[in-house]
Amino acid sequence: MFSRQTYIERRQQLKKLVKDGLIVLFGNNESPNNYPNNAYYPFRQDSTFLYYFGLQRDGLVGVIDIDNDSETLIGNDIDIEDIVWYGSVESVREMADQIGVAHSAPMNALGALCHEAMAKKRRIHFLPPYRYDIKLQLFDLLGIHPNQQKEEASMDLIKAVVKMRSTKTAEEIEELERAAEIGYLMHTTAMKLIKPGVTEKYVAGQIDGIAHSYGAQVSFATIFSQHGEIMHGNPSTAVMEAGRLALCDCGAETVNNYCSDNTRTMPVSGKYTQRQLDIYSIVEACHDLVLNVAKPGVKYMDCHFAVARLMTDRLKELGLMKGDTEEAVRAGAHAMFLPHGLGHMMGLDVHDMENLDQINVGFDEETRPILDQFGTNALRMGRRLEEGFVVTDEPGIYFIPALIDDWHKSGHCAEFLNFDKIDTYKDFGGVRIEDDILITKDGCRFIGNKRIPYHPKDVEAMMLHD
């Protein structure tokens, strides 16, 4: 947790932004596996509840009454039976005191608070729920069917939360730096373990253990695969083979749940082939281009398309693309190789605030996403950058056999793509390089004091380290 004053000030700012009504912020409940007492899935608190209330216990709800300048922490104290099995914990009243909340009440009081507000025709603000138990609770409280809750969620509250959580404070950046330290250990461990004969599952299991040992948990399900062309390739029991590439996309959460998210692509043999370097060097250049162009006032969508143009130029040099670069990018031909956006917001969520709908988080009135073009419709971040934003920089080049065949058959963007040459890369896989960057006053910088190797010689040196 941060200081008591941090949470007090955050809630005060939230009241000013939302202006009136009753704000109801739900914490998460446990997610058992197979039967109620099997807490197989580690508890993860809702990020927005954490941001304003900072408490890690399950079964809590924060209520902020703007009109009466009153705050209440709702939750039931645990009984003696739970204490026998899990030990004593602080009471709801004690937890409320820790974060400067004046009132506390049991869960059955929440209905009365909401019904009283509805009777007086006051606005009740809630965020779009993403867990079914919370959807059912909202249905019971407000009578809004789960299918309608996303549309009925408070846009005023969504905008206020996005405004506040987008800009990271100094104490948040410190947490992100701690997450980066764990991420460094995860990735460098992977580099030392990768070799022919080792399974993908083994390496992924080892690096997941590091996240759990030094932080709260992984910030998302680890992606580790020799099939780097699969965006979210889960680690399999496949044995790694000499001559192939292994893509590792993983990150950690700190004990306060701030995240890291990095990707590296490594040669299983310990040394890149020239063919692999040809593609890798393009991704490397695109990754580094972002470090030079990302700064306050620049639209991240423009950074994305700057990467797309550089990638197209370099792929033309290899004979994989052709034609006018601007026309090719405008047509979306580059999406054959880069079917996702350049990056996303980072913070308490690895895809920060994505539960609030990406159009509200990553875009504004002048950067609405283009939803009718393949690849471009996958952009998660396009808005103007501001000092204090933390975003990922993650260009990649992928050779996806099914996509190659589909575009080849239909002739899509044929004037910009050399399919005969592209066909020879169907066994290549994919390359992605990803880092988390902080937007500073005049530009940007990496998050993390230790740089996870990504230049080819540095990667090879780390992999050969005894």
N, C-alpha and C positions, 0 to 999 in steps of 0.2 A: 504493500500500500504506500501511497504518497502521504504527505502530511494532511492532517485534519483540515487545515485551511484551504488546501488545494480543492477538496471536494466541496467545501462551503462556497468558494468563489465560483466554481464551475456551475453549481446549481443556481447561484444568484444571476450569473450571466445568462443561463438558459431561461430563467424567468423573464428577463428583460427582452430576450429575442422572441419568445413565444407570446408574451404580453398578457394573455388572460386565459382563464379556464383551469382545468385540472389535468395535470400530466401524470400518466400511469406508466411506469417503466418496470417491465417484468424481468426478474432474474430467471435463470434456468433451473430446471429440476434435474435430478439424477437420471441417467439413461442406462438402466440395467440391461443385462443380456440373459435371455432364457427364463429367468425368474427374478422377482423383485429385489431380492437381497444379493444378487450377483452383480456387484458394481464393476463389471468387466471394463466398461468404457470409462476412462478417467473423466471426472467432472470438469466441465469447462463453463465458467460463468459467461453470461451474455456480455458482450463487449461494451455496449452503451450503458448497461447497468453498472458495470465496472467503472466506466469513465466518470459517472456522476455519484456513485455510492461506494465503490472500491471494495466491496465485501465479497468474499469467495464462497460463502455458504449457499447451499441450494435452498429452494423454496422461499425466496424473498421477493418482495415487490416494493418499489419506491414510489411514493405518491407525493407530488409537489402541487400544492394548491396556490396558484399564482395570485388569485384575487384576495386571499386572506393571508398571504405570505407565510404559509404554514407547510411543514414537511413531515411526513410520517413514514416510518419503516414498518412494513407489514410482514409478519412471519410468525410461525409457531415455534415456541421453545421445544427442544427435544425432551422426551420423557426418560424415566429411569431405565426402561428397557433398552433404549438406544445408547444410553450412557454406559450400560454394562458391556455392550459390544464395541462401541466406538470411542468411548471416553467422554469426559466432560467437555463442553464447549461453552462459549460465552452466550449469554442470553441475548435475545433480540434487543432488549433495552440497552445492554452494554455495548452491543455493536452500533446501535444508533448514536450513542455518546461518542464513540470513536470517530465518527465522521460528521459530528455537529448537527445531527438531526434531533429536533426537540421532542418528537412524539414517536411512540411505537404502539403497535396493536397486533392482535392475532389475525390470522388469515380470514376468519369469518367477518372481520370488520370491513374488509375491502368492498364487499357487496353493498353494505350500507352507505359507504362513502360515494360509490358510483351511483347508486339509486337516488341519493339525495341530490347529487349534481344534475342527474337527468331530470328529476322532478322540477328543478329550478331552471331547466333548459340551458344549463351551462355547457360549454364546450369541454369534451373529454378527449384529450390528446393521447394517442398511442401510436407506436411504430408498427410497421407490417410484421406480423409474427412469422417465424420460420420453423417452429416446432409445433407438432400437432397437439401436445398437451396444453400449450399456451393458447392455441387457437380455440380449443374447447373451453378453456377458462374464460377467454374473451366472450365467447358465445353465451356462456352462463351469465356473465356480468352485464353485457351490453345488448345481448340479443342479436348480434350481427353474425350472420352465417359465415363460417370459415372461407367460403368461396368469395365472399364480398369484403373480407377484412383488409386485403391489400389496397383496394380502391377507397375504403373508408378510413384508412390510416391518415393521420394528421400531416398534411404537407407543411404546415407551419413548423411542426416539431421536427420533421425530417430535415428541412432546410436549416433549422437552428443547429441540430446535431452535426450535420455535414459541415457547416461553417466553423463550428468549434473544433471538431475532431480533425479537420483537414490540416490545420496549422499546428505543428508539434512544438510543445514548449521545451525548455532546456532539460527538465527532468524526464520528459518522454524520450528525448534524443539520447539521454544517458541509458535509458532502458533498451532502446534500439541498438545502441552500441554493445550492450551486454549480450543481446541476442546474436549480434554479429560475431562476437567472440566464440559463442557456442557453434555457430554456423561454420566458422573457420575450422574448428576441431573436427566437425562432421565431414567437411569436404576434403581436408587434407588426410584424414584417416581413410576415406574412400580411395584417394589417389594411391595410398601406400598398400591397400589391399587388392586393388584390381590387378588381375593377371590371368592368363589362360588357365582353365581348370577350376577356377573359383566360381561358385554360383552367384547369380544376381541377388538371390534371397539372402545369402550370407552377408554380403557387403551392406545391403540395405538394413539388415537386422543389427549389424554392428553400429552403424551410424545413428539409427533410431535410439539405440541404447545410450549414446552420448547425449542426445537431447534430453532424455529422461533423467540422466545422471546429473546434469549441470543446470537444468531448467525445469520447466513445468512439463513439457512434452514437445512433440514435433508440432510445427505450425500448420502443417498439412500432411496428408499421406505422401510419404516419400516416393518420388518418381526415380526409378533406377532401371535402365534397360539398354540392351544392345540395339533395340529398335527405337532409336532416337527420333524416327519419323512419326512415332505415335506420341502425340502431345502429352498425354497423361499415362505413360507406359508404366504399369505396375511391375515391381520386381517379380520375376518368375524363378522357377527352379532350374532354368536353363544354365548350362555351364558356359562361361565366357570363353570366346574363341579368339585365337591370335589373328590379327589383321582387321578386327572389327573395332568400332567405337562404342564406348559406354557413356551414356548420358545420365548425369546425376543432378536432379533438381530436388533440393531439400532445404529445410530450415528448422529453426527451433523457436520456442517461446520461452521467455524468462519466467521466473516465478510470478511476476506481475503481468504476464501474458502479452508482452510486446514481442513482435515477431521478426524473424529474419527469413530471407528467401533468395537463394543463390542457385545458379546452374553452372556446371562445368561439363565439358565433353572431352573424354580422355581416350587415348589409344590403349586397347587391351594389351597390346604387345609392349607398351611402355615407350613407343616411339611412333610418331605420326608418319604415315606414308606421304609421298608427294601429292598424291591425289587428295588425300584427306586435308593436307595443308592448303591446297588450292581453295577448298571450300571454307576451311576454318579461318583462313586469313581474311576472307571477306566478312565473315561474322565478327571477327575481332575488330576490323576497321569500322564496321557499323556501330558496334558497342562503344568504341572510343569516340566516334563522331558525336554521340549524345553528350559525352562529358564536355565537349567544346561548345555545344549549342544550347543546352538546357540552362535556363536562367529565368529570373522573375520577368513576367510580361510575355514570355514566349508560349505559344500554344503547344501543348504536348502532341497534338495532332500534327503540327508542322514538323516536329522532331521525327515523328513516325514516317512521314512522307519524305523527309530528307534522307532517312535510312533507306527507304524504298528506292529512291533514285540512285544512291550510291551502290546499293546491292545490284540494281539492274545494270548499271555501267560495268560493274566488275563481272557479272555473269555473262555479259556480252563479250567481254574479253576472253572468257573461257569457251565461248561458242554455244552457250546454253540459251541465251536470249539474243534478240536482234531488233532492229528498227529503232525509231525515235524513243529516247528514254522517257520524255515527258508524256508522250502518247501512251506508252506502255504502262506507266504508272497510273495514268488517268483511267485506263481500261481495266486496271486491276490485274495485269498479267503477272506482276511480282508475287501475287498471292498464291501462285502455284508453289512457290518456295517459302513464303512467309504468310501463312494463313491466319495469323493472330496479330494482335496489336503489340505495340512496342513495350507497353508496361501497364501497371496499375498502381493505385495508392497503396501504401503500406502503413501499418501502425499496430493497433490492438488486434486487428484482423490481418491475415496475410493478404487478402484482397479487401482492403480497409472499407468497411461500411457497405459492402456489396449487398447485404440484406436490405438496404434502403433503396435498392434499384440503381443499377449502374448509371442510368441516365441522370440521376440526381447527384451522384457522387463524382463521376468523371467528366461531365459535360456541363455546359452552360448555354445561354441563349444563342451565342455566336458559334458554338461548336457542337451542334446536334449531330449524333452519329448517322452515318450513311448506312441504312439498313438493307438496301437492295443490291449491294455489291459484295460478293464473296471475299472474305478476308477483312475488308474494311468494316464489315458489320460486326467483326469480333473485337474492335477497339474497345478497351475498357477505360481509357483515359485520353481526353482530348482537350480539356479546358486549359486556360492560361495558368501557368505556374506562378506560385507565390512563395516568398521566403518562408521557410518552415515546412513546406510540403516534403513528403518522402515518397518517392516513386521508384518502381523497378525499371531498369534498363535491360531489356532482354530480347535482342534480335536473334533470329535463327534462320537457318536454311535447312529445309527438309525435302526429302525425295520420297513422296508417298505413292507407292505403286498404283493404288486404286484411283487416286486423283489424277495421276499422269495418264492412265488409261482412259478415264472419263473425259478429260479435256482433249486428249488426242482424238478420241472417237467423234466427239462433237465438233471439233475444230475450234474450240473456244480459245480466243487470243492467239490463234495460229500465226498471225502476222508478227507476233513478238516472241514466239517460242520455237526453238529448234527441237522438235520432239524426237527425231532420230538420235540426237546426242543425249537428250534427257533420258531416253530409254536405257542408255548404258549405265545410268546411275541408280537404277531401281534397287540395287543391292547395297546402296551406300549407307542408308539410315538417315541421321540428322545431326545437326550441330546447333547448340544454343549456348550462349554465354549470358549470364544474368547477374546483375549486382543491384544493390539498393543504394539510391543516391538521395542526398539531402539538398534541397534547393537553398542556396545561401543568398546573401545580399547581392552579390555580383555574378553568381554562377551556380556551381554545384560541386559537391564532393561525395566521395564514397562514405557510406556508413561502415564503421569498423576500422580499428587501428591496424589490424593485421590484414594484409591483402591476400585473399585466396588466389593462388597462382592461376593465371589464365593465358599469359603469353606462352606459346608452344614450348620454348626452351625451358621456361620455369616449371610448366606442368611436367615435362619429361624428367627434369631434375628431381622434383618432388616424388614422382613415381619410382625413381631408381634409388631413392633414399633408403638406406638400410636401417 
